[in-house]
Amino acid sequence: KLKQLQTRRAALQSQIRQDDADSYFANLTGISNKELAQSINVRRALLAKMDVSGRSYGVIGGNVGVT
């Protein structure tokens, strides 16, 4: 039982450290890592679609996002 509690405590401490790191970087950039990853994926998909079709589907506007 004690070993189980120690393992659980270690897992929770690891999660807290990860959450603190994510919060730190979110505060630096103003957006969370998850939102940043989603934005990158949207932009990659848009660029791939433009390359395949040769058409323009909007503007990639830096911090503003895809319009």
HUMO-V330883 format. One line per field, one symbol per residue. ss: DSSP state (@ for helix, = for strand, . for the rest). psi: psi as a letter, one per 20 degrees, with the letter a starting at -180 (. if undefined). burial: # if it has 9 or more other C-alpha atoms within 8 Angstrom, else .. A space follows every 50 residues. Layout:
# HUMO-V330883
ss=???
psi=???
burial=???
This chain:
# HUMO-V330883
ss=.@@@@@@@@@@@@@@@@@@@@@@@@@@@@...@@@@@@@@@@@@@@@@@@ @@@......=.@@@.=.
psi=gghghggggggghghggghggggghhhgiiqrhghggggghggggggghg ggijrpjapolcihap.
burial=.....................##.##.....##..#..#..##..#..## ...............#.
